């Protein structure tokens, strides 16, 4: 009885200062609809969990990493060979980055096909699209940090592609590289992006996205709207199911890191020739393969410039989908579903093609 009174006193003390009762009341009222597509709801939480893994492992790596062309490679080598379990932390960081991007793609396309962007969730979709852009930027900036040969030349190719952006390409190339070529200044700049600028932007956009999700709740597919659906409490039912998924993810990360530890390769040499068959990470491969297939000239326009322009317009279209797809028009809605199917197939085919060639 005395312990219960103390717990109650502490609860009252915290509630008076932090308003915890409002949070508990929100958790008691929050529910998740149950239907045949409920499984897709878990990918949002899984992506968030993997992002937390990224933050924790990245902070640990930051204790030993030195962001300079002279010391970056050696510092990563030191982490992998001298720091206790350093190789494991780095492998988990790398594998969780790839899994996070994979789950984010699944989450995004599942939300698209369930029409989760319909009013009043337009801004939820836009903030999610911005999160995808930021996560890809994280992947691109972090890839260079070990300063190995593959990362060096992949960054050179990637920034060359950025230089083909119409009107601002030249400025963008110099902004990313910190000069005309990929040098130690590029590494320092990418390090700043990766550990300061992008995390700050990510925090703001992620907070907005989560607030909007909590405000509007879980959406249901149009075909199930107006029907009587069962619902489960978010806490503890749905949260415990999320927790099981997170535990499985930790197990998968540990297994991948132990069985397939992330390699380091050779130190970057700006004067060495580019290795044959250089390719970007898998999540950029569909764009890379598309640009490879385009001819040098398409009419009066350079092939790469045309390809980059098409991808930019595609990204703008994807972000504006909630404002273009009218839920009152079944014909237009079916058209947008077909566009989504095309995007999924195109990304999958080009990624496999790029991997095999």
N, C-alpha and C positions, 0 to 999 in steps of 0.2 A: 504494500500500500504506500509506504514511504517513497519507494522508487518511482511509482506511478505519479505521485504528487510532484516529485522533482522533474520528471519528464514533462508533465503538464505545465509546470512553472517555466521551464526552458522554452517550451513551445509558445507560451503566451508572451514571453520576453522577445523571442524572435519575431513573432507575428506583429507585435507593436512597432518594431523597428523596420522590418522588411516587408510586411504585408504577406506573409507566407500563406495565410488562410485563403487569400484570393487564388493563389496558385493551386492549392489543394482542391478548392472548389472547381476550378477549371478542369483539373485532371479527373475529378469525379464525374463531370458532365460530358467530357470529350468521348466520342464514340467513333468507331470505324465501321463502315458498311461491309457486310459479308455477301459476296457473290462469286461467280466463277472467275472473275478477274482480280480478286483481292490479292493474290500472290504478287502482283506487280507493285503494290504499295510498299513492299519491303525493300525494294531497290533504292528508294530515296534514303531510308535510314542506313542501308548498307554503304552507300556512297559517303554519307556524312561520317560514319564510323571509320572508313578507310582514310578519309581526310584527317581525322583526329590522329590516326596511326602515323600519317605523314608528318604532322606537326611534331609529335613526340619524338619520332626517330630522327627527323630533321634537326631538332634542337640538340639531340645527343651528338649527331655528326658535326654540328656547328662548333662544338667544344674543341675539336681537333683540326678542323678544316682551315686552310690558309688560302685566301682568294688572290693568288698571283700566278703569273705564268711560270715563275721560277720554282714555286713551292706547292702548287695545287696538286699536281700528280703525286708528288712525294708524300703529301699529307694524307691523301686517300690511301696510298700504299701503306703508310704507317697505321692508319685506322684498321686496314684489313689484316695486317700481319703482326702488329705489336699490341694494339689495344685489345683488352679482353672482350671477346664477343663482338668486336668491331665489325668483322666480316658479316656477322649475322644481322646486326643492326642495319648495315648498308644494304644487304640483300633484301631485308624486309622493307626498307624504304623504297627500293627500286621496284620490287614486285607489287607492293601496295599501290604505288603510283599507277602501274599498268592496270591493276584490277579496279582501281577507283575510276579510271577513265572508261573501262569496259562497263562497269555498273552504271555509270552516268549516262552512257549511250543507251543502255537498256531502259533506264528510267525515263530518259527523254522521249524515246520512241514509243514506249508504252503510254506515256502521258499524251503523246500526239494521237495515237490510234484510239485512245479512249476519249478524245476530244476534251481533255482536261483544261484546255485553254479558253473554253467558252465563257461568256460573261457570267459572273463578275471576276473571272480569274485571268484576265488578259495580262495584268502586270505580274502575276505569278509566273506565267510562261516567259515573259520578257526577262525577268530576273533569272530564271533558270537558264535561258539561252546565254545570258551574260556570264553565268557561272561556268557554262561549258567553255566559253571563250577564254576565261581566266584559267581554267584547269589546263587547257591546251597550251596556254602561255607558260604555265608552271612547267609543263613537260618540256617545252622547247628551251626555256632558260636553264633548267636543271641539267639538261643533257650535256651541256658544255662544261659543267663545273669540274668533272674529274680531269679535264684537259688531256684526254687521250686522243690518239690519231683519228679514230672513227668519229668521235664527237666534234673534233676540230673541223674536219672536212664536211660533215653533215651540217654544221652550223654555217659554214661558208656557202654551201648550196642553198640552205634555207634563207639566209639573208640575201643571197642573189635573187631568189624568187620574190622576196619582199621588195626588192629594188624595182621589180616590174609592175608594182601597183601604179595605176594611172595617176598622173599629176603629182603625187607625193612620194613616188617610189625612191627617188634619189635622196630626199630628206630622210625617209624611213630607213634606208640602208645605212646612212651615216649615223643616224640616231641609235640604231641597234648595235652597230659595230664600234661606235666611238671613234670613227675614222673611216678611211677608205678600205682597209683590210681587216681581217680577223686577227687581232693581236691580244696581248695581255690586257689592254684597255677594254676589249670586248668581254673578256672573262670577268673583270672587275665590275663592269656594267651589268652583265647577266647575273652576277652574284647579288648586286643591289636589287635588281628586279625580283629575284627569287626569294630573298629573305626579308625584304622590307616593303617594296612598292606593291607587289602582287598580294602578299598576305594582308596588307592594309585594305586594298580594294576588295579582296575576297571576304574579309570580315564584314564589311559594310553590305555588300550584295547578298551574302549568305544570311545575315541577320534580317534583311528585308524579305528575302525569300521565305524564311522560316516564319516570320510574322504573318506574311500573307497566307501561307499554308494553314497556320493556326486560325486565322480570322475566317477563312472561307471553308475550311474543313476539306475532307477527302471528296473528290468528285466521283461520280458514277458515270458509266457509259450512257450515251443518249438512249440506247435500247432499253435500259433498265430504269430510266427516270419515270416517276409516277407509279412504280410498282412497289409492293410492300416488301422491303428488304430487312433481313435480320441485321442486328448491329451488335458489336462486341465493345466493351469498355476499352478505351486506350490504355488505361492503367488499372490493373496490372496485365490484362490479357494480351493485348497487342504488343506492349512493351516487352513482355517476357518472350514472346515469339521473336521479336527483333533481337533480343539478347542471345537467343539460341543461334540465330544467324551470325551474329558477331563472333560468338565463340567458335563456330565452324570456320569463319573467315580467318581468325587467328591461327587455327590449326592448319588451314590451307597455306597461309603465309609462312608458317614455320616449316612446313614440309617443302614448299618450293624453295625457300631460302637454304635449307639443309641439303636438298637433293640437287638443286640447280643454283649454286651461289653465283651472284652477279660478278662477272669478270671485270678486269680493269683494262687489259690490253696494253698497248705501247704508248709511251708519252708522245704528245703531239710535237711534230716538227714542221713548222711553217714552210720550210724549204724542200721538204720531201714531196714526191709526187702523190697525188690522191690515190688511195687504194681502189682496186678494180671492184665494180659492182656495189659501190657505196649506196646505202639506202637509209631513209629516215626511220624513226620508230613506227610501229604498225598503225598508229592512229593518224599519221600523216601520209601513209603509204598510198591511199586512194587518190589523193591530190597529186602526189609525186608521179604516180603511174599515168595519170591523165595528162600531165604536162609533158611526160616523155613521149606520149603517143601523138601529140600535136605536131604538125609540120612546122618548119622554121618560119614560114610565112603563110598567113591565111588572108589572101587578097593583099591589102596594103598594110595589114596589122601583123606584128610579130606574134608567133604562136603562143609563147609564154605569157605575153601581155594579155592576149585574148583569154587564155585559160585562167589567169589570176583574176581578171575582170569578171568572168563568169562565176568563179567561186565567191567573190565579194558580193555580187548580186544575189547569189544563192543564199549567203548568210543573212543578208538584209531581208530577203523574202521569208526565211525561216523565222526570223525574229518578229516579223509582222503578220505571221499566220493568223493570230487571234482577230486581227482587224480586217483580214481578207476573206476568211471562211465564215460565211453567214449561216448561223444555225437554223434560220428559217427556210433556207434553200437546200432541199435534199440533194438536188443535182450537183450543186456546188460542193456540198459536203462530201459526196461520193468522189468528186474530182480530187479533192484534197487528200482523201484516203488513198487514192491511186498515186498521187504525187509522193506520199509517204512510203508506199510500197516500192516505188521506183527508186527513191533515195536509199532505202535499205539494201535493195538488190544491187544498186550501182556501187555503193560503198563496199559491200561484201565481195563482189566480183573483182573490182579494181584492186582491192587489198590482196586477195588471193593471187591474182595475176601478177601484181607487183612483187609479191613474195617469191613466186615461182620463177620469175624471169630475171 
